[in-house]
Amino acid sequence: MIEVERLWKVFGPRAERVPGSPLAALPRAELRDRLGCLVAVRDVSFQVAANEVFVVMGLSGSGKSTLVRCLTRLIEPTAGEVRIDGEAVRAMSAKRLRELRRHRVAMVFQHFGLLPHRQVLDNVAYGLEIQGAGRAQRHARAAEVLELVGLTGHERQLPEQLSGGMQQRVGLARALATDPEVLLFDEPFSALDPLIRRDMQAEVRRLHAEVGKTMVFITHDLAEALTLGDRIAVLRDGELVQVGTPEELVGAPADDYVADFVRDVPRADVLTLRWITRDAAEGEELEDTPLPQDTVIRDAVARVLRADRPVPVVDGDVRVGVVDAEQLLPALLGHRRQVPA
């Protein structure tokens, strides 16, 4: 659904000189000192599959918000390609770009951006109004989406009468109302209280299961990334460090930067049995009932510890190894920091 190929965004004078030149190899700080340019996104490539939740995470200043805005040219890329459903975004005319933003891609921002003088129903219907839909049609659709996000009964309230979490639900409903192919989320929950944030994460998971949109989600929070992402891209200083599933990041971090990010993640809550299986010894007696290799380690603990013999681990009908307590314990304890003596 989304293809990003060698994308650059450089802010500053004569920024177009940087990509593809010897200057591109300079560290960020040196380039800023020499040319007065800031490289926000550096030679980034990735693909997002249809109906995937793709999370981009990194520390503040890593370029993640700039990257998501480049996807629809809210910020103009300096170099590279962005294609949505095969169509080159940088080649779009102004008219075609407006159509993309109005009909095919919607964005949910950190700051809700609701119109304070409009009731909830009209806030949700705003995108449909821009598209030219009639009042009755857009209100009917807005009411449907408000029910989807759990806000039925609040149609006639003003945004100031709602809590922060409810306002963000209105923003989410507004994005869904136009039935876009792609939803972009730019740290939408970072200003919310932790409990409300958790509720909104669950809401996104539920909505994704129901409506099946392609989603790109920006966050600086690892727990949020692990909760939401089918795959996660880690950015550092504008560069893509690693792209993988949550268990790939936790089980096989690409470098020390990613390893430090995931250091305190409970490995047994993320990794599956395929990460800890061993080969069965010749003639070793095994349990009769196997476990699938995609079983999360934590979910296998009771079964493995009750077993008198190693438990076979299978991929379909093929045995890929066995697991017993000796494999489980390091995974269960591996998230704890080593305390100096």
Summary of the structure (lengths in Angstrom):
residues: 341
radius of gyration: 23.6
end to end distance: 51.9
largest distance: 75.7
contacts: 1068
relative contact order: 0.11
helix: 40%
strand: 23%
